[in-house]
Amino acid sequence: MPDGPLFSIIATGGTIASRTASDGSSTPSLDGRALLARLGSLPPVRLRAVDLMARDSSTLTLADMQAISDAVGAELADPRVAGVVVLHGTDSMEETALLLALQHGPAPVMLTGAQFTDDHPLADGPANMAAAIRAVLDGPGGGVRVAFGGRLLPAWGLIKNATDNADAFRLAVETPMPDIRLEAPVDRVRVDVVAVHPGAEAVHLDASLETGAQGIVLAALGSGNATAAVVAAVGRCRDRGVPVVLSSRVPMGRLAASYGGGGGGHDLVAAGAVLSPVLRPGQARVLLAALIAAGQAGRAGEVFG
């Protein structure tokens, strides 16, 4: 048996575990042991495969993300485990990464995955796995991070910014994560993301409100702008006690609610929306769900910053 610290490698599916079928489709088909067999040489370390699920991460619900977080917690509770690496699809890696950061704080947890399938000529999964393991070995106090495409990034503000490049992740804004822990499970919370287009009416926002959403995130325009109709709907949400967080479809840069004119970010905040200067819609949804689960939705303005 090899010497060295023990690391748990939690397999959840994603492109890193996928191979291409005869019809051209790719689906997760490799378990944790098969994925570990792809690794090359590493420093002395012991690896334990944990097969949790085999899912395309675009299908993951908040309940699924909570299951991943619970599995991470179970591995960290084992005193023999020096760190955890989660193998995850890239479509929702930023969301799960933030939930892990909120629930496990400074724990030695790394997420990674792949842009190219296991049988692709440019398969990047093995290199990313090795980088994630080495990152935990080199800096066990770094907290929840993503090792991907030669980069090592924190969870807060993470975005996927490329669909066809191995260097797939960036930070929307480089800024420290607030000192916040929200450990209440999010599996029973419903937060919707409503996309805003130029000239948008409020039909989708009203539909979320009327069908039981507990919170709503706006994927707004520019620095967090919409229309007068959306502003009015935000007021209706406020009156019903449903928190609305204002984010943007623009991937990079800090948001500022400065525009008026009846539908700008200034007007949305005046109507009751909470501006998310850093987190983009996917991560804003996770943070709002975590606040609602903890009974702390009233702190949204403080926490989103």
N, C-alpha and C positions, 0 to 999 in steps of 0.2 A: 504493500500500500504506500502511495507517495506521501512524503512529509509535507508540512506547510499548513497554513490556515485553511479552514473549511469555508467554502462559499456555496450558497444555495443559488441555483440557476432555475428560475421559474419560467417555464415555457407557457405562453398564452396564444401562440399562433402567429399570424402576420406573414408578411412576405418572406421573412427570414426562414420560416418553416414551410414554405410553399415550393412546389414543383409544377411544371407546366404539363397539362394533360394533352391528349391527342387532339382535342378540339380547340386548343390554344388558350384555354382558361387556366388560371393559377389558383390553387386552393391550398390551405395549410395541411400538410400531410406528414411532417416529420415531428417525432416526439423529442423530448429533451435529450435523451441519450444519443439519438442520431445527430442532433445538433452539436453536442459536445464532441462527438467523434470527428467533426470537421475542424476542430481547433488544432493549430500547430503547436510549436513549443511555447511553454509558459514558464515563469518562475515557479519554484516549488509551491504547489497549491493543491488542495483537495476540492473536488467539485461534486456537488450533489444535485442531480436533476430532479425537478419537481414539475410534473405535468398537471397543470391547472385547467387549461382549456386549449382548444385549437380553433381560434376564431379569426376572421378578418376583423381588424380593429374598427372598421367603419360600422360594424354591427353592434359594438359594445354599448350597453346601456349604463346608466349610473350604477345600477345594481351590479353589473359585471365589473365595473371599475372598483366598486367597493369590495367585491370578492377578491380582486387582485391585491388590494390594500390589506385585507384581512390575512391573505396568504403570506404577504410580506411580514406582517406583524407576527404571525405564527413562527416563521423562520427566525426572525430576530429574537424571539423569546427563547430560542435554543442557545444556551451559553456557549456551545461549541462553534456557533456560526459567527464568522468574522465579518460577513457582508453578504448582500443579496444583489443579484443581477436579474432584472426582469427582461425577458425577450418578448417584444411587443410589436405590433404593427404600427406603421408610421402615421396612419390616418388620424388616430386619436392619441398618439403618444404624448402630446403636449398636455392633454386633459388628465390622463392617468398620472403623469409626472407631477402635476400640481396637486392632485388629491393625495398622492404619497407624501409630498412635502408638507401639506397641511396636517396630515395625520401622524407622520413619523419624524418630523422635524430634522434634527441633525444626524439621523441614522445613516449608516454606510450603505446606501442603496443607489444602484445605477440602473438606468434603462437603456436598451439598445435594440436594434432591429436591422432591417435591410431595405434597400430600395430595389434590389434585383433578386430574383428568386434563386433558390439553391442550385438549380441547374443552368443558370444563366452564365454566359462566358465572363461577365463582370461581377459575379456573385460577391457581394460585400459583407455578408453576414459573418463569416468567420473572423475577418479582421476587426469588425465592430465588437464582436464578443470578446476577443482577446484584449482590445483596448479598454473595454468596460471593466474586465477583471483586473487589468494592470492599474487602472485609475483608482479602484478601491484599495488595492495594495499600496499604492503610492500616497494616497491621501484619505485615510479612513474617516477623518473628521469633516469631510466636505459636504455631508448631507446628501439629499436626493439630487442627482444630476443625470444628464443624458450624455452618453459617449457615442458619437456618430460622425462618420465621414471625416475623421481626424480632428474633430472638435470635442471639447468637454464643456458643456453648458449647464447652468443652473435651471431649475424648473420655472422660476418666476419670469414671466414674459416670453416664454418659449413659443416659437411658431415654426410650422413646416412651411418653407418658402420655395420648394422645388419638387416637382413630381418625377423628374427624369435625371436627376443628378445625385451622385452618392453623397455629396456634401449638402444635406437636405434641410438642416435646421439653423435658425438664427434666433436672436433675441429682438423682440419688437423695440425694446428700450433696455439699455444696460443700466440696471438699478437694483439695489439690494432688495431681497424679499422682506416684507414686514415681519416682525417677530410675532407670529400668530400661530396657534395650534387649534385646530377644529377637528376633534376626534369623533364627533357623533356620526353614525353611519348615514350615508346619503341615499341609500337604496330605495327609500320610499318617497323621495322628493322629486317633484316634476318642475323643471325649469325649461322653458322654451326659448329658442333663438329665433327672432323674427328679422328677416332681411328687409332692408329699406332700399328702394330704388328711386331715382329721380321722379318727382311728382307722385310719390306713393300715397295711396289712400290708407285708411286704418283697418281694412278688413281683416288682415292676418293678425294684427295685434289684438283687435277685438275678439277674434275667434279664440285666441289663446286665453284671453281673460274669461270668456264665457264658458269654456270647456274645462276649466279647473286648474290652469297653470298656477303654481304657487309663487313663481317668479318669472320674469321675462328679461331677456337680454336683447337689445337692439343692435344688429349689425348695420350701423348707420353709415352715412357717407362722410368722406373727408375727415375732419377732426371731430366728428360726432354730430352730424347734421341730418335733418329730415325735412318734414313738411308741417304745415299748420295742422293738417288732419292727424298726423302722428302725435303732435304735441297735445292735441285735445284728447286723444286716446290715452296718453300717459297720465293726464289728469284723471281720467276715469279709473285707471289702475290704482292711482294714489287713493282715490276715494273708496276703493274696495279693499285697500290694505295689501295690494299685490305689488311688491317692489319691482322696479324697472331699472336695469343697469344699461348705461349708454356706452357702447363700444363702437368699433368701426370696421369696415371691410378693407381699409387700407392697412397693409401688413406691418409697416415700420413707422416708428416715430411716436413721440408723446402726444396725447390728445389734449386739447384745450377747448373748453366750452365757451367760445368767444363770439360766435355769430348769432345775430338776432334775425330780424326780418320775418318773424312769425313762425319759423320752423327750424331755426339754427340750434346749435348745442346750448347756447345761453337760454333759449326759450324752453328747451326740453328739461334742463336742470331746474328752471323756475317752476315748471309744471310738476316736478317731483322725481325726475330721473336722477340716478346717481352716476356720475361720470367715472369711467374706468380709464384713467390716463395711460396705463401700461398694458393691461391684459386685453387680448383680443377675444372675440366672441366665445370661442371654445373654452378657454380658461376662465373667462368671466362667468360662464355658466356653472362651472365646477365650484368656483369660489362662492357664488351666490347660493348654490345648493347647499354647500357646507355651512354657510351662515344660517340658512333657514333650518337645516337639520339641528343645529345647535341652539335654536331659538334666539339668534343674535342678528336677525336681519336688520334691526335698527342700527347696527354698527357698520352698515355697508359703506356709508360715506367716509368713515374713518379708515376702514380696512382697505378699500380700493384706492384711497389716497388721492 
